[in-house]
């Protein structure tokens, strides 16, 4: 799931929506619903722990660092997307 998260974060901006749970309908509760947890279909551990940490505002757009590899700095994290090595080369590292 990390490569998909990194892919989204490298291009995220206001009014951009991303979901990985494409096989679920909104009414099935694949998104967090902390105010009414009994209405959520997904278990608490479905969402990565780093979504619970402060990411902060982006410091600018993504930067290409190699063929098929980008980074983007946020106030509290560095995001790397490596499409040549998406599993081991993509990351969200908090400062």
FENCORWO-V723888 format. One record per pair of residues at least 24 apart in sequence whose ideal C-beta (glycine too) atoms are under 7 Angstrom apart, sorted by the first residue. I is the first residue (numbers start at 1). GAP is how many residues later the second one is. D is the distance in whole Angstrom. If there is no record, write none. Layout:
BEGIN
I/GAP/D
I/GAP/D
END
This chain:
BEGIN
1/47/6
2/88/5
2/89/7
3/78/7
3/83/4
3/84/6
3/87/4
5/43/7
5/87/6
6/73/5
6/74/6
6/75/4
6/84/4
6/85/7
6/86/6
7/74/5
9/63/6
9/70/4
9/83/7
10/52/4
10/60/5
10/62/5
10/69/6
10/71/5
11/51/7
50/42/5
50/44/7
53/41/6
END
